[in-house]
Amino acid sequence: MKRAVLALTTALAVGGALTLVGCSGDDSGSSDGKPTVVTSTNVWGAVASAVAGDKASVTVLFNDPTGDPHEFEPSAADSAKVVDADVVLMNGGHYDEYMEKASQNAKGSVINAFDTMTGHHEDTDHSAHGETNEHVFYNLPVVGQVATELADDLAKKDEANATTYRDNAKAFNEKIDGLRGSLADIKKTHDGTKVAQTEPLAAYLLTEAGLRDIAPEGFTSAVEEGQSPSAADRAAMEDLLRKHEVQVFIYNTQAVDAVTEALLSIAKSANVPVVEFTETLPAGQTSYIDWQQKQIAALASALPA
């Protein structure tokens, strides 16, 4: 994505086990001897913290709940954290491209969630990823798989706490199964129900819930790339809302411009339920599971009875 750069607040702490540690040229490992995990966004930081517990140190580079992760530019200190980490955890798929570049010199292991999903590894060619949706943090099975992979990596680096890491990952995956159960419940009642997103953020989650995103591809692609949708695509999207051809309008609060704001106004005027989805954890939220539970619950409530 190539959206306009938003003001970034990169020093915000996510809270709990998510901390921002200082940068140094030291060997891997934190000052207290714990393994270090560096993640691109607070979404993956929350996953890492669920696995690490208090046995490893988790550092998040991008914490801004309103900014755009795609446009984050890391400092030299940020890049050094990636290089020195015991484990680097990124989204991949060129979603957090700064992390892909910095991790090329990483001393520790690297987990790329997109590659975990697609089976591609050590691939820096944009074309190799094709048109696969890069928002894999909305792909619940992949998120669970990443948690397991992280536990295995930490277990290798910290054998004394290997059981804890793996138990934490198991507990996390059980909660992922609970989220998937909620999506299955939606599908039982609303399979095939039409919805529209401003961009294909939650595509994996919506598909698992049996919902059909019928937003014009030209519109969502333009928003995703930070471009202005064509007049025809804007008109088509507006018609979906005004004519109630969709049951829910899903609004990405971190990809906002005059066009999406106008659609939000139209949806509200037409009494089309609006559900807000985000690309990073909102302020004050530290749990991946809680974040997704709230979004899934909001989606379920917005759908017709």
Backbone bond lengths (Angstrom), bond angles and torsions (degrees), N, CA, C in turn:
res aa  C-N    CA-C-N  psi(-1)  N-CA   C-N-CA  omega(-1)  CA-C   N-CA-C  phi
1 M - - - 1.450 - - 1.519 110.47 -
2 K 1.336 115.78 149.61 1.451 120.59 -178.29 1.521 109.40 -132.84
3 R 1.334 115.27 59.10 1.451 119.24 179.98 1.516 110.25 -79.74
4 A 1.327 114.93 164.97 1.458 119.01 176.55 1.516 109.05 -62.67
5 V 1.321 116.17 141.00 1.459 120.58 -178.14 1.518 109.38 -68.85
6 L 1.313 115.62 129.68 1.459 120.94 178.27 1.518 109.05 -99.84
7 A 1.304 116.51 159.35 1.454 119.66 176.69 1.508 108.71 -64.62
8 L 1.319 116.69 131.28 1.454 121.27 -174.48 1.519 110.22 -111.24
9 T 1.305 115.24 138.87 1.449 121.41 174.79 1.510 106.84 -113.78
10 T 1.298 116.68 85.49 1.457 120.34 -167.77 1.516 113.63 -86.47
11 A 1.318 118.23 -6.01 1.453 118.33 -177.51 1.514 112.76 -100.38
12 L 1.320 117.45 10.53 1.459 120.39 179.12 1.507 109.87 -70.52
13 A 1.307 116.89 134.42 1.458 119.45 175.44 1.503 108.87 -84.02
14 V 1.311 117.47 142.14 1.454 120.75 178.21 1.511 109.59 -78.58
15 G 1.327 117.06 -22.60 1.451 120.00 178.87 1.501 111.61 99.46
16 G 1.342 116.17 166.20 1.459 120.20 178.22 1.510 110.77 60.66
17 A 1.331 114.78 -130.13 1.455 120.45 -176.26 1.514 112.56 -80.40
18 L 1.324 117.68 -7.66 1.459 119.96 -179.54 1.519 108.80 -86.58
19 T 1.321 116.34 115.98 1.445 120.20 -179.11 1.504 110.07 -132.84
20 L 1.328 115.12 155.17 1.451 120.24 173.86 1.513 107.66 -102.61
21 V 1.319 116.79 119.28 1.452 120.79 -176.87 1.508 109.39 -103.15
22 G 1.314 115.45 159.01 1.450 120.46 -179.19 1.509 112.03 -69.04
23 C 1.318 114.99 159.16 1.451 120.95 -178.11 1.511 109.71 -97.60
24 S 1.301 116.46 140.53 1.454 120.84 175.27 1.499 109.12 -152.69
25 G 1.298 115.98 171.12 1.450 120.41 178.62 1.508 112.23 -94.31
26 D 1.344 117.30 13.92 1.451 120.63 -177.82 1.508 111.48 -68.83
27 D 1.337 115.08 169.21 1.453 120.77 176.67 1.513 109.26 -66.36
28 S 1.336 116.04 167.90 1.457 121.41 -179.67 1.517 110.10 -57.30
29 G 1.332 115.83 154.63 1.445 121.65 -178.89 1.512 109.87 107.23
30 S 1.344 116.53 145.83 1.453 120.88 -179.55 1.520 109.67 -83.29
31 S 1.324 116.20 172.85 1.459 120.59 -177.93 1.520 112.09 -63.97
32 D 1.331 117.16 -23.80 1.462 119.97 179.09 1.523 112.12 -92.96
33 G 1.316 116.52 8.66 1.459 120.39 176.59 1.506 115.03 87.18
34 K 1.330 117.55 -3.06 1.462 120.09 179.71 1.528 110.42 -76.80
35 P 1.332 117.46 150.67 1.468 119.73 172.98 1.527 109.56 -61.77
36 T 1.313 116.69 149.69 1.461 121.34 -179.70 1.520 110.83 -112.32
37 V 1.327 114.72 136.91 1.461 122.17 175.56 1.522 107.13 -121.41
38 V 1.313 117.41 128.31 1.461 121.94 176.34 1.518 108.38 -115.11
39 T 1.334 116.42 126.88 1.463 121.27 -179.23 1.524 109.98 -119.57
40 S 1.317 115.27 158.39 1.463 120.20 -178.13 1.521 111.99 -74.90
41 T 1.320 118.25 -49.68 1.465 122.23 -176.36 1.517 110.60 -123.21
42 N 1.338 115.69 166.93 1.459 118.43 -179.82 1.526 112.87 -71.62
43 V 1.332 117.49 -15.94 1.466 119.35 173.86 1.525 109.22 -64.93
44 W 1.317 115.86 -52.39 1.465 119.07 178.64 1.519 110.92 -70.94
45 G 1.336 117.06 -26.43 1.456 119.67 174.07 1.513 111.91 -64.62
46 A 1.333 116.33 -37.48 1.461 120.43 178.15 1.523 111.05 -67.10
47 V 1.323 116.50 -39.01 1.469 120.38 176.23 1.526 109.32 -63.25
48 A 1.331 116.00 -45.29 1.461 120.33 -179.46 1.522 111.57 -62.14
49 S 1.325 117.14 -41.66 1.459 120.61 -179.42 1.522 112.08 -66.12
50 A 1.334 116.32 -34.20 1.465 119.79 177.55 1.520 110.64 -62.71
51 V 1.317 116.81 -33.94 1.466 121.63 179.66 1.527 111.08 -83.61
52 A 1.314 116.62 -42.19 1.463 121.14 -174.45 1.521 112.89 -73.04
53 G 1.325 116.97 -33.45 1.452 119.21 -174.24 1.517 109.63 58.10
54 D 1.341 116.25 -134.40 1.465 119.67 178.09 1.519 112.22 -101.29
55 K 1.326 116.25 14.48 1.463 120.72 -176.23 1.524 113.39 -94.78
56 A 1.309 117.74 -15.71 1.461 121.68 179.46 1.519 108.94 -138.45
57 S 1.315 116.12 156.23 1.461 122.40 179.96 1.521 110.09 -96.93
58 V 1.337 116.11 129.39 1.464 121.34 -178.20 1.526 109.56 -112.84
59 T 1.317 116.04 127.48 1.458 122.77 178.29 1.522 109.47 -117.13
60 V 1.322 116.35 131.69 1.464 122.53 179.56 1.526 108.77 -112.06
61 L 1.319 117.14 131.15 1.460 120.20 -179.55 1.526 112.82 -84.05
62 F 1.333 117.50 -38.09 1.467 120.65 -177.17 1.515 109.78 -119.05
63 N 1.340 115.67 116.06 1.462 121.26 -176.53 1.520 114.19 -121.01
64 D 1.308 117.87 0.04 1.460 120.56 -173.24 1.526 111.09 -69.11
65 P 1.352 118.37 116.87 1.467 120.77 -177.54 1.523 114.09 -75.48
66 T 1.319 117.37 -5.83 1.464 120.11 -179.98 1.520 112.94 -117.89
67 G 1.317 117.48 -17.31 1.457 121.37 -176.81 1.513 113.18 -81.66
68 D 1.321 114.67 -179.13 1.461 122.38 -176.46 1.523 109.88 -107.87
69 P 1.332 118.44 112.11 1.468 120.64 -177.97 1.522 113.43 -59.47
70 H 1.326 116.94 -28.75 1.461 120.05 -176.80 1.521 112.25 -63.68
71 E 1.324 115.98 -28.30 1.458 120.36 -172.87 1.521 113.38 -103.06
72 F 1.320 116.80 6.93 1.462 120.43 179.76 1.525 110.52 -65.42
73 E 1.328 115.85 132.82 1.462 121.54 177.11 1.526 108.11 -113.75
74 P 1.325 118.05 110.22 1.464 120.31 -177.12 1.524 111.90 -71.78
75 S 1.321 115.45 152.08 1.455 120.73 174.26 1.524 109.26 -81.09
76 A 1.308 116.24 172.19 1.464 120.01 175.92 1.522 110.14 -61.20
77 A 1.328 116.07 -35.49 1.463 120.01 178.44 1.524 110.98 -65.67
78 D 1.328 116.78 -39.78 1.466 120.65 177.02 1.524 110.43 -60.57
79 S 1.319 116.19 -46.48 1.464 120.54 -178.90 1.522 110.73 -62.63
80 A 1.331 116.74 -36.04 1.461 120.19 178.81 1.524 111.16 -66.15
81 K 1.334 116.36 -35.59 1.463 119.78 176.70 1.521 110.68 -60.75
82 V 1.324 115.56 -40.70 1.464 120.27 179.02 1.521 110.11 -63.80
83 V 1.315 116.27 -45.55 1.469 120.97 -178.43 1.524 110.87 -61.11
84 D 1.333 117.30 -39.89 1.460 121.45 -173.86 1.526 114.56 -87.27
85 A 1.315 118.22 -7.92 1.471 120.86 -175.00 1.520 112.40 -67.17
86 D 1.327 115.13 150.04 1.467 120.06 171.94 1.519 110.29 -71.90
87 V 1.339 115.65 -38.16 1.466 120.92 177.26 1.527 108.37 -137.63
88 V 1.312 116.02 133.11 1.461 122.52 174.58 1.526 107.56 -108.79
89 L 1.321 116.46 127.98 1.466 121.38 -179.99 1.521 109.11 -121.81
90 M 1.329 115.66 118.27 1.462 120.72 -178.93 1.518 110.53 -129.78
91 N 1.311 115.58 165.15 1.458 120.98 175.55 1.519 111.06 -74.71
92 G 1.345 115.99 -48.51 1.458 120.68 -178.89 1.515 112.40 81.92
93 G 1.315 116.09 -170.77 1.455 121.32 -177.59 1.514 112.60 66.32
94 H 1.354 116.06 19.35 1.462 123.83 -178.32 1.521 112.60 69.16
95 Y 1.341 116.12 16.12 1.467 120.35 173.03 1.526 109.39 -70.19
96 D 1.332 115.82 -46.38 1.462 122.73 177.95 1.527 108.18 -118.65
97 E 1.313 114.86 65.23 1.464 121.24 -171.37 1.524 112.45 -60.29
98 Y 1.326 116.78 -30.12 1.463 119.81 177.09 1.526 111.02 -58.09
99 M 1.337 116.25 -33.96 1.460 121.10 -179.13 1.528 110.16 -74.05
100 E 1.309 116.10 -38.03 1.460 120.15 178.71 1.523 110.47 -61.63
101 K 1.328 115.96 -39.77 1.463 119.89 179.91 1.523 111.16 -70.07
102 A 1.331 116.54 -47.26 1.462 120.38 -177.68 1.523 112.09 -64.37
103 S 1.337 116.66 -34.41 1.467 120.30 -175.67 1.524 113.44 -74.37
104 Q 1.324 117.02 -9.40 1.462 119.07 178.57 1.525 111.39 -62.40
105 N 1.342 116.33 -23.17 1.464 121.19 179.21 1.524 112.21 -108.93
106 A 1.327 116.68 14.47 1.463 120.49 -176.58 1.526 111.89 -64.13
107 K 1.321 115.22 138.50 1.462 120.88 177.61 1.528 111.15 -81.62
108 G 1.324 116.29 -28.42 1.453 120.65 -177.11 1.513 112.54 -96.66
109 S 1.322 115.91 -165.85 1.464 121.05 178.90 1.523 109.90 -80.27
110 V 1.318 115.94 155.70 1.463 122.21 -178.06 1.521 109.33 -125.76
111 I 1.324 116.14 126.82 1.462 121.93 175.63 1.520 107.93 -110.96
112 N 1.317 115.98 120.42 1.459 123.37 179.97 1.525 107.10 -113.51
113 A 1.337 116.72 107.54 1.468 120.81 -173.37 1.518 112.27 -61.41
114 F 1.321 116.97 -39.17 1.465 120.40 179.11 1.526 110.31 -61.94
115 D 1.319 116.39 -42.95 1.457 119.90 179.01 1.524 111.47 -68.31
116 T 1.330 116.55 -32.28 1.464 119.61 175.12 1.521 110.05 -60.53
117 M 1.329 116.44 -38.70 1.459 120.98 -179.83 1.526 112.24 -73.16
118 T 1.325 116.47 -44.45 1.469 119.83 -172.21 1.517 114.08 -91.52
119 G 1.333 116.33 -18.78 1.459 119.04 -177.38 1.507 113.38 88.27
120 H 1.360 117.67 0.31 1.464 120.98 176.19 1.517 109.22 -81.97
121 H 1.302 116.43 143.09 1.456 120.98 177.24 1.518 109.94 -140.67
122 E 1.333 114.48 149.54 1.465 121.14 178.19 1.521 111.01 51.03
123 D 1.316 117.09 42.54 1.462 121.54 -174.85 1.518 109.11 -119.39
124 T 1.314 116.94 118.05 1.458 119.92 -179.70 1.517 111.93 -111.31
125 D 1.307 117.38 9.68 1.464 121.83 -178.50 1.518 109.68 -88.15
126 H 1.320 117.36 118.52 1.471 121.39 179.81 1.523 111.00 -53.95
127 S 1.310 117.79 -41.82 1.459 120.55 -172.99 1.513 112.04 -65.76
128 A 1.321 117.28 -24.48 1.460 119.73 -177.92 1.517 111.35 -67.48
129 H 1.321 117.04 -23.20 1.460 120.52 -178.68 1.527 112.21 -86.89
130 G 1.315 116.44 -8.83 1.454 119.74 176.70 1.512 111.62 54.48
131 E 1.329 114.95 -139.91 1.457 120.91 -177.86 1.523 111.87 -102.77
132 T 1.317 117.61 15.20 1.457 120.69 -179.55 1.525 110.34 -60.95
133 N 1.326 116.32 132.99 1.459 121.55 -179.01 1.524 109.95 -63.62
134 E 1.324 116.32 126.56 1.462 120.53 -175.15 1.521 113.99 -85.66
135 H 1.329 118.01 -5.51 1.468 120.29 -177.05 1.531 110.41 -81.06
136 V 1.318 116.15 62.56 1.467 120.36 -172.49 1.522 112.81 -74.11
137 F 1.332 118.09 -10.66 1.460 119.83 176.49 1.526 110.99 -71.84
138 Y 1.340 117.32 -6.45 1.464 121.82 170.80 1.530 111.52 -100.04
139 N 1.301 117.46 4.08 1.465 122.86 176.13 1.526 106.73 -97.68
140 L 1.312 117.06 96.14 1.462 121.33 -170.33 1.525 113.81 -59.76
141 P 1.343 119.84 -43.77 1.468 118.82 177.96 1.525 112.50 -60.04
142 V 1.322 117.02 -37.99 1.466 120.35 179.52 1.525 110.56 -67.77
143 V 1.322 117.32 -40.88 1.462 120.51 178.10 1.528 110.07 -59.91
144 G 1.323 116.73 -42.34 1.455 120.08 176.93 1.514 112.32 -63.60
145 Q 1.310 116.03 -39.96 1.464 120.97 178.89 1.530 111.05 -64.86
146 V 1.319 116.37 -39.43 1.462 120.90 177.70 1.525 110.40 -63.25
147 A 1.325 117.20 -40.96 1.464 120.78 178.31 1.523 110.81 -59.71
148 T 1.320 116.44 -42.85 1.465 120.73 178.46 1.522 110.93 -64.84
149 E 1.324 116.51 -42.00 1.468 121.13 179.04 1.525 110.97 -63.36
150 L 1.325 116.11 -40.57 1.459 119.99 178.33 1.525 110.95 -64.59
151 A 1.325 116.49 -42.53 1.463 120.03 178.45 1.522 110.85 -58.87
152 D 1.309 116.67 -42.26 1.467 120.42 179.35 1.524 111.17 -64.35
153 D 1.331 117.02 -41.40 1.466 120.20 179.29 1.522 111.33 -64.95
154 L 1.332 116.63 -44.24 1.460 119.90 179.01 1.527 111.29 -65.92
155 A 1.318 116.00 -36.53 1.464 120.08 179.37 1.525 111.26 -62.20
156 K 1.318 116.41 -35.86 1.469 120.31 178.69 1.528 111.50 -69.46
157 K 1.320 116.39 -32.89 1.461 120.66 -176.74 1.523 112.42 -89.13
158 D 1.316 116.61 -17.77 1.465 121.82 -176.32 1.526 108.07 -143.12
159 E 1.316 115.56 73.64 1.469 120.71 -173.14 1.522 112.48 -60.57
160 A 1.319 117.40 -29.47 1.464 120.23 -178.32 1.527 111.71 -62.62
161 N 1.315 116.81 -27.84 1.467 120.97 -178.56 1.524 112.75 -113.37
162 A 1.327 116.43 18.50 1.465 121.04 -177.06 1.525 112.16 -56.95
163 T 1.322 116.41 -43.41 1.466 119.97 -178.67 1.524 111.12 -63.16
164 T 1.327 116.39 -39.93 1.464 120.45 179.60 1.521 111.13 -62.18
165 Y 1.335 116.78 -46.65 1.465 119.85 -179.98 1.525 111.23 -59.80
166 R 1.312 115.58 -45.01 1.469 119.00 -176.79 1.524 111.32 -71.20
167 D 1.317 116.91 -35.88 1.469 119.43 175.85 1.530 110.87 -65.34
168 N 1.323 115.86 -40.21 1.467 119.78 178.25 1.523 111.19 -63.41
169 A 1.324 116.16 -41.30 1.470 119.93 178.91 1.521 110.71 -65.81
170 K 1.325 116.38 -38.01 1.463 119.91 178.07 1.524 110.61 -63.63
171 A 1.331 116.43 -44.56 1.466 120.40 179.06 1.526 110.71 -63.61
172 F 1.324 116.26 -39.23 1.463 120.60 178.04 1.520 110.39 -62.69
173 N 1.319 117.11 -43.91 1.462 120.34 -179.71 1.521 112.12 -66.27
174 E 1.311 117.17 -30.92 1.463 119.53 175.27 1.532 110.23 -64.78
175 K 1.324 116.20 -37.00 1.467 119.89 177.18 1.526 110.95 -71.55
176 I 1.330 116.39 -34.68 1.467 120.00 174.01 1.523 109.42 -60.25
177 D 1.324 116.23 -41.96 1.466 120.19 177.58 1.524 110.81 -60.27
178 G 1.332 116.43 -35.48 1.459 119.91 176.97 1.520 111.95 -64.59
179 L 1.328 116.22 -40.98 1.465 120.13 176.52 1.524 110.70 -62.76
180 R 1.308 115.70 -42.19 1.465 119.82 -179.80 1.529 110.77 -65.99
181 G 1.321 115.88 -31.78 1.454 119.45 175.42 1.520 111.27 -64.22
182 S 1.330 116.00 -37.98 1.468 120.09 177.36 1.524 110.99 -65.04
183 L 1.329 116.63 -38.26 1.466 120.31 177.18 1.524 110.70 -67.21
184 A 1.326 116.33 -38.00 1.468 120.03 177.56 1.524 110.81 -63.00
185 D 1.338 116.39 -36.61 1.464 120.29 177.62 1.529 110.69 -64.22
186 I 1.328 116.40 -40.58 1.467 119.84 176.95 1.522 109.99 -62.05
187 K 1.314 115.83 -43.05 1.465 120.03 -177.50 1.527 111.93 -63.51
188 K 1.323 117.14 -35.65 1.462 120.34 -179.76 1.528 111.28 -58.16
189 T 1.307 115.90 -36.93 1.464 121.29 -175.32 1.521 113.54 -97.95
190 H 1.323 116.45 -28.46 1.469 119.49 -169.38 1.523 113.36 -126.56
191 D 1.309 117.92 22.54 1.464 119.98 -179.56 1.531 110.31 -56.74
192 G 1.321 116.00 125.47 1.460 120.70 179.68 1.514 114.91 89.13
193 T 1.327 117.54 -3.62 1.464 120.57 179.26 1.529 110.19 -62.85
194 K 1.326 115.83 137.74 1.463 120.91 -176.31 1.530 111.19 -89.00
195 V 1.322 114.33 133.75 1.460 121.79 176.09 1.526 107.62 -134.52
196 A 1.323 116.38 174.26 1.467 120.32 176.28 1.519 109.33 -142.46
197 Q 1.333 115.97 136.30 1.458 122.64 175.12 1.529 109.59 -109.86
198 T 1.321 116.05 153.64 1.457 118.94 173.99 1.523 111.03 -72.24
199 E 1.312 116.96 -28.05 1.459 122.25 171.72 1.524 106.76 -153.34
200 P 1.339 118.87 163.52 1.470 120.30 -172.24 1.519 113.89 -78.40
201 L 1.323 116.65 53.97 1.460 121.66 -176.48 1.524 112.62 -69.77
202 A 1.320 116.80 -52.30 1.466 121.53 -172.79 1.522 112.32 -102.89
203 A 1.323 116.72 29.52 1.467 120.78 -173.68 1.521 112.76 -56.09
204 Y 1.327 117.56 -44.30 1.467 119.82 -177.91 1.525 111.02 -63.55
205 L 1.311 116.05 -42.21 1.460 120.55 -179.26 1.522 110.87 -66.92
206 L 1.313 116.86 -43.70 1.464 120.42 -179.65 1.520 111.39 -64.03
207 T 1.316 116.63 -40.08 1.468 120.42 178.90 1.516 110.50 -62.56
208 E 1.327 117.05 -42.99 1.464 119.67 179.49 1.525 110.76 -65.26
209 A 1.327 117.08 -29.05 1.466 121.33 178.00 1.522 112.27 -81.80
210 G 1.333 117.00 -1.69 1.462 120.63 178.02 1.513 114.29 80.83
211 L 1.326 117.36 12.19 1.459 121.16 -177.50 1.530 110.90 -91.45
212 R 1.331 116.23 148.39 1.467 122.31 -178.36 1.526 110.37 -108.71
213 D 1.310 115.76 116.41 1.457 120.47 176.14 1.522 108.06 -85.54
214 I 1.332 116.38 110.35 1.468 119.61 -176.39 1.530 112.17 -106.60
215 A 1.323 116.52 16.54 1.463 119.06 175.30 1.520 109.45 -60.24
216 P 1.322 118.44 141.27 1.469 120.76 179.50 1.527 110.92 -56.17
217 E 1.320 116.25 129.33 1.460 120.21 -177.86 1.523 111.68 -59.22
218 G 1.327 115.95 -37.04 1.459 119.28 178.67 1.514 112.21 -62.11
219 F 1.335 115.98 -35.41 1.462 120.33 179.65 1.523 110.57 -68.72
220 T 1.333 116.51 -53.53 1.459 119.71 -176.19 1.524 111.99 -64.78
221 S 1.321 116.67 -35.46 1.467 119.92 178.32 1.519 110.85 -65.10
222 A 1.325 116.05 -40.92 1.462 119.86 179.52 1.523 111.06 -64.31
223 V 1.333 116.87 -45.34 1.463 120.30 178.93 1.519 110.14 -61.08
224 E 1.324 115.81 -42.28 1.460 120.63 -179.04 1.523 111.53 -61.76
225 E 1.315 116.85 -34.08 1.463 121.59 -178.22 1.525 112.93 -92.22
226 G 1.330 116.48 4.10 1.449 119.57 179.56 1.510 113.64 72.54
227 Q 1.321 116.22 24.36 1.459 121.85 -179.48 1.530 110.14 -107.81
228 S 1.300 116.15 166.30 1.460 120.74 178.32 1.526 109.38 -86.92
229 P 1.326 117.85 123.39 1.472 119.63 177.73 1.524 110.88 -61.13
230 S 1.309 115.94 153.63 1.463 120.21 178.25 1.525 109.87 -65.26
231 A 1.324 115.17 160.53 1.465 120.02 178.65 1.519 110.89 -59.95
232 A 1.329 116.33 -38.12 1.468 120.54 -179.77 1.518 110.95 -65.86
233 D 1.332 117.13 -42.25 1.462 120.41 179.86 1.522 111.08 -68.66
234 R 1.313 116.89 -38.12 1.470 119.54 176.71 1.522 110.46 -63.16
235 A 1.323 116.13 -44.06 1.468 119.94 -179.95 1.517 111.12 -63.31
236 A 1.329 116.42 -40.39 1.467 120.28 179.87 1.521 110.86 -64.57
237 M 1.331 116.25 -40.94 1.458 120.44 179.16 1.525 110.43 -66.54
238 E 1.313 116.58 -41.93 1.462 120.19 178.83 1.526 111.27 -62.85
239 D 1.319 116.80 -38.69 1.467 120.80 178.97 1.523 111.35 -63.06
240 L 1.331 116.52 -38.72 1.467 119.81 178.78 1.520 110.75 -57.18
241 L 1.313 115.49 -37.72 1.460 120.47 -178.34 1.525 111.79 -80.36
242 R 1.311 116.83 -48.26 1.469 119.92 -177.20 1.529 112.26 -64.29
243 K 1.334 116.86 -34.86 1.461 121.61 -178.02 1.528 112.84 -92.86
244 H 1.314 116.09 6.52 1.469 121.55 178.73 1.536 111.75 54.84
245 E 1.309 116.08 40.62 1.464 119.45 176.56 1.523 111.86 -80.78
246 V 1.326 116.20 -9.95 1.464 120.89 174.78 1.522 108.49 -123.12
247 Q 1.318 115.36 148.67 1.462 120.51 -177.84 1.522 112.52 -88.71
248 V 1.340 116.39 -24.40 1.463 120.88 -178.83 1.527 109.12 -144.00
249 F 1.318 115.84 140.94 1.462 122.37 174.50 1.523 107.47 -107.96
250 I 1.328 116.75 119.45 1.462 122.04 -176.61 1.524 108.65 -101.50
251 Y 1.311 114.92 119.48 1.461 122.17 -169.00 1.523 111.01 -113.59
252 N 1.326 116.56 117.68 1.465 122.08 176.53 1.524 108.36 -80.35
253 T 1.314 116.47 111.14 1.464 120.51 -176.08 1.523 113.02 -75.45
254 Q 1.329 117.55 -4.34 1.464 120.27 179.69 1.529 112.26 -111.52
255 A 1.317 116.26 11.78 1.472 121.56 173.45 1.522 106.89 -134.93
256 V 1.316 114.46 69.78 1.465 121.19 -171.02 1.526 110.48 -113.41
257 D 1.320 115.44 134.39 1.459 121.88 171.57 1.522 107.82 -149.00
258 A 1.314 117.09 -172.95 1.465 120.43 -176.97 1.523 111.89 -61.10
259 V 1.326 116.92 -34.51 1.468 120.89 -178.95 1.522 110.80 -68.10
260 T 1.327 117.35 -48.52 1.465 119.77 -178.75 1.526 110.85 -68.32
261 E 1.322 117.09 -34.80 1.462 119.81 177.66 1.525 111.04 -65.35
262 A 1.327 116.60 -37.11 1.466 120.28 177.45 1.522 110.47 -64.61
263 L 1.330 116.41 -40.31 1.466 120.32 177.95 1.520 111.08 -65.02
264 L 1.318 116.10 -39.44 1.458 119.92 178.05 1.521 110.15 -59.80
265 S 1.309 116.28 -42.12 1.465 120.94 178.73 1.526 111.14 -64.41
266 I 1.321 116.70 -41.21 1.466 121.16 179.05 1.525 110.26 -64.02
267 A 1.331 116.37 -43.79 1.466 120.48 -179.70 1.523 110.78 -60.33
268 K 1.313 116.17 -44.07 1.459 119.59 -179.84 1.526 111.13 -66.09
269 S 1.321 116.36 -41.12 1.468 120.16 179.25 1.520 111.67 -64.68
270 A 1.343 115.61 -33.18 1.463 120.75 -179.55 1.523 112.33 -87.60
271 N 1.331 116.33 2.29 1.469 122.10 -179.27 1.527 112.59 60.34
272 V 1.320 115.58 34.61 1.464 120.36 171.66 1.525 107.06 -87.63
273 P 1.324 118.67 123.10 1.463 120.25 -179.25 1.527 111.75 -56.65
274 V 1.316 115.68 136.63 1.464 122.00 -179.95 1.524 109.12 -111.62
275 V 1.325 116.25 130.89 1.461 121.85 175.07 1.521 107.82 -120.48
276 E 1.320 116.03 125.20 1.459 120.48 -179.95 1.528 110.57 -89.66
277 F 1.323 115.35 129.73 1.458 122.19 174.60 1.527 108.06 -119.38
278 T 1.322 116.59 153.02 1.462 120.57 -177.38 1.523 111.50 -128.13
279 E 1.327 115.07 161.94 1.465 121.23 179.06 1.522 112.26 -94.50
280 T 1.323 116.55 -20.61 1.459 121.46 175.66 1.520 108.31 -131.32
281 L 1.323 116.63 165.04 1.454 119.83 179.31 1.522 110.19 -65.45
282 P 1.327 117.55 136.07 1.467 120.78 178.66 1.527 111.13 -63.63
283 A 1.305 116.35 162.99 1.459 121.57 177.82 1.528 110.00 -56.04
284 G 1.311 116.05 133.49 1.453 121.43 179.00 1.511 114.79 86.75
285 Q 1.318 117.45 -7.86 1.462 121.77 -179.89 1.527 109.08 -99.17
286 T 1.333 117.16 131.06 1.463 120.59 -179.16 1.519 113.23 -124.25
287 S 1.321 117.64 -7.09 1.462 121.47 -175.51 1.524 111.35 -108.31
288 Y 1.317 116.69 124.72 1.463 120.40 175.69 1.521 110.42 -60.77
289 I 1.318 117.23 -44.27 1.465 121.50 -177.40 1.525 110.60 -62.40
290 D 1.333 116.91 -47.57 1.465 120.05 -179.81 1.525 111.15 -61.80
291 W 1.320 115.99 -41.24 1.473 121.15 178.85 1.517 111.07 -58.57
292 Q 1.324 116.58 -49.62 1.462 119.62 -179.25 1.528 111.84 -70.22
293 Q 1.323 117.23 -35.69 1.465 119.40 177.29 1.524 110.76 -58.08
294 K 1.319 116.80 -44.48 1.466 120.90 -178.77 1.522 111.07 -65.69
295 Q 1.318 116.60 -40.98 1.464 119.30 -179.66 1.526 111.14 -68.28
296 I 1.325 116.53 -42.05 1.465 120.17 179.20 1.525 110.34 -65.82
297 A 1.331 116.85 -40.28 1.465 120.32 178.30 1.525 110.74 -63.77
298 A 1.335 116.72 -40.02 1.467 120.13 178.38 1.520 110.82 -64.71
299 L 1.320 116.29 -38.90 1.465 120.76 178.18 1.521 110.71 -64.79
300 A 1.328 116.49 -45.82 1.463 120.74 -179.64 1.527 111.21 -61.59
301 S 1.329 116.34 -40.03 1.466 120.53 -179.02 1.525 112.16 -68.91
302 A 1.333 115.94 -30.92 1.463 120.06 -177.50 1.520 112.90 -76.73
303 L 1.322 116.95 -26.10 1.466 120.61 -179.31 1.525 110.23 -70.02
304 P 1.310 117.83 149.82 1.467 120.64 -178.19 1.519 111.84 -63.18
305 A 1.312 115.79 145.52 1.472 120.48 -178.77 1.523 110.34 -68.88
